């Protein structure tokens, strides 16, 4: 993406002002660390892309069909607090500078209408976004300076324009190539978004993976050490048997038995029995921990694979909530988190909307799990969350499909997850290989369990 020169920026700003002036800033989304997307109240056909990338910062209007959840960070908080819902009264560029001023009007906490300014400094290698109050004092900026800087940018300080650089260069104002570059840049920016979006989450999961692998080594070593002490029971019994035998001292030395000469034979035997019991308990505990840890590693591997080459925002939200203790509101996570019930000992998952269906079928379910869906009807996805389900489990899942659609009888399609193909929109699924199950009545146990449905964990 080439940098906009002063003439291009001036022409572009005139065009944007005609489209956007008189709109409220309806929404703000951070695509990645440098790119911001603004939506407007009346002009819904286009959104504004602001890029503060280091080498060639710019802004422009893009197709409004792009809709993305914002990345949660400090800049997002500041923009939503200060800029969202503001009314745009004018957009102008500073003559001879790569700087754009948005004049905004917003109601403060005392219901007074105040004027504010959003300043875009689209200067290559030194871009900045600065928000000013009506007295041109800085409220926040993406890049601040120290008090020793030649040009000070600090909160509550007066805003000053950068030092003007005299130039006799004649700039071309043609924008034809800019719009083509803008589309290409947006495509790359969306790819970068996924990399940045998942970066911290992937690092966290990888760290947990390494810790869990290390835990295997620690537990295995501890278990082997404990195994070496199981013979202490035999030592204790032998010591009791040899208590009056002259061979006792020789037996202790030959077998390297931990024996305290300051204590009685009885006390030493009791100590050996205690160490034997402790070793036995340790082995049992370590074996349980190794199984639990192995399951956790498989879970981490599954979650990592869910994030690879995936544009699905739902799995990111769920796993961020799971691993990062993120500030994602609970109601946002609940919108995409599927449910489950337990019937006859089998856990059966289901979704109530497209995102929940998508997450259940393509993220939570394993290849050998069984999928159920009402025949020829848009409905909930139902998945038995276990390998090798019984015929009774399959019948229960089929009945759940009907219960979720308030039906008493009907035909249900059953297929394995490995035979499904994911559609282009969340929750859409295709499959050619399936079995039809006919249900004549939904049993009361299904309806009763549905009232006690819980959220699935990931």
Residue, then its C-alpha position, 0 to 999 in steps of 0.5 A: x500500500x503506497x502512502x497518500x500524498x497531501x493532494x490525494x489526502x485532500x481530495x479523498x477527504x472532500x469525497x469522504x466528507x460528502x458521504x459521512x458528514x451528518x452521520x453518527x459513529x455507530x460502531x467501532x471495531x479493531x481489526x488488528x493492532x493498526x487497523x480500525x473499522x468505523x460504522x455509521x448510522x445513516x450511510x450503511x453501505x460503507x464503513x471507514x477503514x483507518x490504518x495506522x500501519x507504520x510505513x503507509x498510514x491511510x484512511x478510506x471507505x470500504x464495503x459495509x458487508x464486512x462485520x467483525x467483533x472488535x479486538x479487546x485492548x486499551x485503544x478499543x476501550x478509549x475509542x468506544x468511550x470517547x468516539x462511539x456515538x459521536x455526531x460528525x459535523x465536518x471532516x477536513x484535511x490540513x493543507x499541505x499536511x497528511x493530517x485529517x480533522x474530524x469535528x465531532x459533537x457528543x453529549x457529556x455525562x451532564x447532558x451538555x453537547x460538546x465539540x471534540x476532535x479526532x485527529x488522524x496523523x497519516x504521516x509515514x513512519x510516524x502515524x498517530x490517532x489523537x482525540x482532543x477536547x473543545x480546547x484542543x487538549x489531548x484526551x488520548x493518543x495512540x502514541x505519546x511522547x515524553x516531556x523532553x520531546x520536541x513536540x509533546x503529545x501527552x494527556x491534558x497537554x495542548x495539541x500542536x501540529x507537527x513541524x512543517x517540512x518545506x517541499x517544492x514537490x508537485x503531488x498527483x491527486x489521482x486516487x484511481x490506484x488507491x481504491x484498488x490498493x485499499x481492497x488488497x490491503x483489507x484482505x491482507x489486514x483480515x489475515x493479519x487479524x487472525x494471526x494477532x487475534x489468536x497470538x496470545x491465546x495460542x501462546x497460552x495454550x502452548x505454555x500449558x501444553x509444555x507444562x503438562x508435558x513436563x508434568x508427565x516427566x515429574x509424575x513418572x519419576x515420582x512414580x518410579x521412585x515410589x515403586x522402589x520403596x514397595x519392597x520396604x514391606x518385605x524388609x519390615x517383615x524380614x526384620x521382624x523375623x530376624x529380630x533375634x537372629x545374629x544375621x540381622x545386621x548383615x541383612x540390613x547392610x546387604x540390602x541397604x535398608x534405611x535403618x536408624x540405629x538410635x531407634x528400636x527395631x519395632x520403630x524402624x519396622x513401623x517406619x518402613x511400613x509407613x514408607x511402603x504405604x506412602x509409596x503405594x498411595x503415591x503410585x495410585x495418585x500419580x497414575x490417576x494424575x497421569x491419566x488426567x494429565x493425558x486427557x488434558x493434553x488431548x484437550x489442549x491439542x484439540x483446542x489448538x487444532x480448532x484455532x488453526x487456519x480458522x476464521x470462526x470468531x466463536x471458537x476464539x471467544x469460547x477459548x479466550x474465555x476458557x484460557x485467558x480469563x478474558x473480559x468477554x461478557x458472559x452473555x456474548x459467550x452464552x450466545x455461542x456456547x451449546x448445551x447438553x443433557x445426560x440421558x441414561x449415562x450418555x452426554x448429548x449435546x445440542x445447539x439452539x442457534x446457528x453459532x451454537x450448532x457450528x461450535x458443537x458439530x465442528x469444534x466440540x465433536x470428534x470424528x467418530x461421534x454421531x450427529x442427528x438432525x431433523x429430516x428436511x427441516x432447519x433445526x438443532x444439531x444434536x451430537x452424542x458426545x461419546x464413542x461407540x454409543x448404544x442403540x438406546x443412546x441413538x434413539x434418545x438423541x433422535x428424540x431430542x431432535x424432535x423435542x427441541x422442535x416441539x414435535x412428537x414424531x418424525x424422521x431423524x437423519x443420523x451420520x458420523x461427524x467425519x461424513x459431514x461437510x461444513x457450509x459457508x455460513x455458521x451452522x450449515x452442514x451437508x452430508x450424503x451418507x446417513x441413516x434415517x431413524x423413525x420416532x413415533x413418540x418422544x419419551x417423557x425422560x427426554x422432555x424432563x432432562x431438557x428442562x435441566x440442560x446445562x452449558x457445555x464446557x470447552 
